[in-house]
Amino acid sequence: MNNIFQVLKLDYFTIKTAYSKIIVVYFISILLGLLTQPFMPIILIMFYCVSFSGLTFSIIEKNNCEKLYGILPIQRKEIIAGRYLYAFISGIINLVISIILAYIIAAFLIQQIDAFTLSLSITFSFCYYCFAVGISYPVYYKIGFSKSYIFITLPLYLLILLIVFLSEKIGSGFIETIEQILQYFSNHFILFLLFGFILGVFMLIISAVISYGIFKNSEI
């Protein structure tokens, strides 16, 4: 377990200098939140965090740091676990920051944030983050960051295609089902948050297993 946290710390220090970029995103999200809706930072920040989480791969590849991981007394499954744990913690921290910003904007605008709208924004943003990371990381491990840059928007396209496919396959029944689900969760928004959290973690675990299957046979 200690080795996993060592990998996590190493990933953190690898991209430490890039944190100034996300500060800029915070300011942009605040501005757009003031101009639109208070919960806008939650969506924007979590969407940006997807590309931000890939910076670890970018910097390691650019500076040929793979050999550093290779000489460390760390198993490959620990490298995978540390990398995904860092992505998870980074997502949670930025999610909390975005929620705080949403409440600050709402207070500044003297507006009330609807609990269900907030839970909807949090759940979908977090699930999208986990889904996008879950799609991107195995691709990075398979072909490298520089070659996979074209796939950076792949998770979003897959999500859109999935929604279109379900709506066409199931038809109006799909819309009615979604409405019924949202109606139920509007009265149980805590359960909605819990469901989204479990789903997001599950997607990361599945992705980590796939990444390990790719990474264990690759050269460092």
C-alpha positions as CSV (number, residue, x, y, z in Angstrom):
1,M,0.0,0.0,0.0
2,N,2.9,2.3,0.7
3,N,4.2,1.9,-2.8
4,I,0.9,2.9,-4.2
5,F,1.0,6.2,-2.3
6,Q,4.6,6.7,-3.5
7,V,3.4,6.4,-7.1
8,L,0.6,8.8,-6.2
9,K,3.1,11.3,-4.8
10,L,5.4,10.9,-7.8
11,D,2.5,11.6,-10.2
12,Y,1.6,14.7,-8.1
13,F,5.1,16.1,-8.3
14,T,5.3,15.2,-12.0
15,I,2.5,17.7,-12.9
16,K,2.9,20.1,-10.0
17,T,4.1,22.9,-12.2
18,A,1.0,22.5,-14.4
19,Y,-1.5,23.4,-11.7
20,S,-1.4,27.0,-12.7
21,K,-3.4,26.0,-15.7
22,I,-6.3,24.8,-13.7
23,I,-6.4,28.0,-11.7
24,V,-7.2,29.8,-15.0
25,V,-10.0,27.3,-15.6
26,Y,-11.4,28.2,-12.1
27,F,-11.5,31.9,-13.0
28,I,-13.1,31.2,-16.4
29,S,-15.8,28.9,-14.8
30,I,-16.5,31.6,-12.2
31,L,-17.0,34.2,-14.9
32,L,-19.3,31.9,-16.9
33,G,-21.1,30.9,-13.7
34,L,-21.8,34.6,-13.1
35,L,-23.1,35.1,-16.6
36,T,-25.2,31.9,-16.8
37,Q,-25.9,29.5,-13.9
38,P,-24.1,29.1,-10.5
39,F,-23.6,25.3,-11.1
40,M,-21.7,26.0,-14.4
41,P,-18.2,25.6,-12.6
42,I,-19.1,22.0,-11.7
43,I,-19.6,21.1,-15.3
44,L,-16.7,23.1,-16.8
45,I,-14.1,22.1,-14.2
46,M,-14.9,18.4,-14.3
47,F,-14.8,18.4,-18.1
48,Y,-11.4,20.1,-18.1
49,C,-10.1,17.7,-15.4
50,V,-10.3,14.9,-18.0
51,S,-7.6,16.5,-20.1
52,F,-5.7,17.6,-17.0
53,S,-5.5,14.1,-15.7
54,G,-3.7,13.0,-18.9
55,L,-0.9,15.5,-18.3
56,T,0.9,12.8,-16.2
57,F,1.2,10.6,-19.3
58,S,2.2,13.6,-21.4
59,I,5.0,14.8,-19.1
60,I,6.3,11.3,-18.4
61,E,6.5,10.5,-22.2
62,K,8.0,13.9,-23.1
63,N,10.8,13.6,-20.6
64,N,11.3,9.9,-20.9
65,C,10.5,9.3,-17.3
66,E,9.2,5.7,-18.0
67,K,12.7,4.4,-17.1
68,L,12.4,6.1,-13.7
69,Y,9.3,4.0,-12.9
70,G,11.1,0.9,-14.3
71,I,14.1,1.2,-11.8
72,L,11.9,1.8,-8.8
73,P,11.1,-1.3,-6.6
74,I,7.4,-1.0,-7.5
75,Q,5.2,-3.6,-9.2
76,R,3.3,-2.6,-12.3
77,K,0.0,-3.2,-10.6
78,E,1.0,-0.7,-7.9
79,I,1.9,1.8,-10.6
80,I,-1.6,1.3,-12.1
81,A,-3.3,1.6,-8.7
82,G,-1.3,4.8,-7.8
83,R,-2.1,6.4,-11.2
84,Y,-5.8,5.7,-10.9
85,L,-6.0,6.6,-7.2
86,Y,-4.4,10.0,-8.1
87,A,-7.0,10.5,-10.9
88,F,-9.8,9.6,-8.5
89,I,-8.5,11.9,-5.7
90,S,-7.9,14.7,-8.2
91,G,-11.4,14.4,-9.5
92,I,-12.9,14.5,-6.0
93,I,-10.9,17.5,-4.9
94,N,-11.8,19.5,-8.1
95,L,-15.4,18.4,-7.7
96,V,-15.5,19.8,-4.1
97,I,-13.8,23.0,-5.2
98,S,-16.3,23.4,-8.1
99,I,-19.3,22.9,-5.6
100,I,-17.8,25.5,-3.3
101,L,-17.5,27.9,-6.2
102,A,-21.1,27.2,-7.3
103,Y,-22.3,28.2,-3.8
104,I,-20.1,31.3,-3.8
105,I,-21.6,32.4,-7.1
106,A,-25.1,31.7,-5.9
107,A,-24.5,33.8,-2.8
108,F,-23.1,36.6,-4.8
109,L,-26.0,36.6,-7.2
110,I,-28.4,36.1,-4.3
111,Q,-29.8,32.9,-5.8
112,Q,-31.0,29.6,-4.4
113,I,-29.4,26.4,-5.8
114,D,-32.0,23.7,-6.3
115,A,-30.8,20.6,-4.5
116,F,-31.8,18.2,-7.3
117,T,-30.3,20.4,-10.0
118,L,-27.1,20.5,-8.0
119,S,-27.1,16.7,-7.4
120,L,-27.8,16.2,-11.1
121,S,-24.8,18.4,-12.1
122,I,-22.5,16.7,-9.6
123,T,-23.5,13.1,-10.6
124,F,-23.3,13.6,-14.3
125,S,-20.1,15.6,-14.2
126,F,-18.4,13.0,-11.9
127,C,-19.6,10.1,-13.9
128,Y,-18.5,11.7,-17.1
129,Y,-15.1,12.4,-15.6
130,C,-14.7,8.7,-14.5
131,F,-16.0,7.5,-17.9
132,A,-13.6,9.7,-19.8
133,V,-10.6,8.8,-17.7
134,G,-11.7,5.1,-17.9
135,I,-11.6,5.3,-21.7
136,S,-8.5,7.5,-22.0
137,Y,-6.1,5.7,-19.7
138,P,-6.0,2.3,-21.5
139,V,-5.6,4.2,-24.8
140,Y,-2.6,6.1,-23.3
141,Y,-1.0,2.9,-22.0
142,K,-1.6,1.1,-25.3
143,I,-0.3,3.7,-27.9
144,G,1.2,6.5,-25.8
145,F,-0.1,10.0,-25.1
146,S,1.3,11.8,-28.2
147,K,-0.2,9.2,-30.6
148,S,-3.5,9.2,-28.8
149,Y,-4.1,12.9,-28.7
150,I,-6.7,12.5,-31.5
151,F,-8.8,10.4,-29.1
152,I,-9.0,13.1,-26.4
153,T,-12.7,13.8,-27.3
154,L,-13.5,10.1,-27.9
155,P,-15.4,9.7,-24.5
156,L,-17.7,12.6,-25.4
157,Y,-18.4,11.2,-28.8
158,L,-19.0,7.7,-27.4
159,L,-21.5,9.2,-24.8
160,I,-23.4,11.0,-27.5
161,L,-23.5,7.9,-29.7
162,L,-24.8,5.9,-26.8
163,I,-27.6,8.4,-26.1
164,V,-28.5,8.5,-29.7
165,F,-28.5,4.7,-30.0
166,L,-30.6,4.2,-27.0
167,S,-33.1,6.9,-28.0
168,E,-33.5,5.3,-31.5
169,K,-33.5,1.7,-30.3
170,I,-36.0,2.2,-27.5
171,G,-37.8,5.2,-29.0
172,S,-40.2,7.3,-26.9
173,G,-40.1,4.6,-24.1
174,F,-36.5,5.7,-23.5
175,I,-37.5,9.3,-22.9
176,E,-40.3,8.2,-20.6
177,T,-38.0,5.9,-18.7
178,I,-35.5,8.7,-18.2
179,E,-38.2,11.0,-17.0
180,Q,-39.5,8.5,-14.5
181,I,-36.0,7.9,-13.2
182,L,-35.3,11.6,-12.8
183,Q,-38.7,12.0,-11.1
184,Y,-37.8,9.3,-8.6
185,F,-34.4,10.7,-7.9
186,S,-35.8,14.3,-7.6
187,N,-37.2,13.1,-4.3
188,H,-34.1,10.9,-3.4
189,F,-31.2,13.1,-4.6
190,I,-28.9,11.7,-1.9
191,L,-29.5,8.2,-3.4
192,F,-28.8,9.7,-6.8
193,L,-25.4,11.0,-5.6
194,L,-24.5,7.7,-4.1
195,F,-25.5,5.8,-7.3
196,G,-23.4,8.2,-9.4
197,F,-20.4,7.8,-7.0
198,I,-20.6,4.0,-7.1
199,L,-21.0,3.9,-10.9
200,G,-18.0,6.3,-11.3
201,V,-15.7,4.2,-9.1
202,F,-16.9,1.0,-10.8
203,M,-15.9,2.5,-14.2
204,L,-12.4,3.4,-12.9
205,I,-11.9,-0.1,-11.5
206,I,-12.9,-1.8,-14.8
207,S,-10.5,0.6,-16.6
208,A,-7.7,-0.1,-14.2
209,V,-8.0,-3.8,-14.8
210,I,-7.9,-3.2,-18.6
211,S,-4.9,-0.9,-18.2
212,Y,-3.0,-3.4,-16.1
213,G,-3.6,-6.1,-18.8
214,I,-2.0,-3.7,-21.3
215,F,0.8,-2.4,-19.1
216,K,2.0,-5.7,-17.6
217,N,3.2,-6.9,-21.1
218,S,4.7,-3.5,-22.2
219,E,8.3,-2.4,-22.0
220,I,9.3,0.4,-19.7
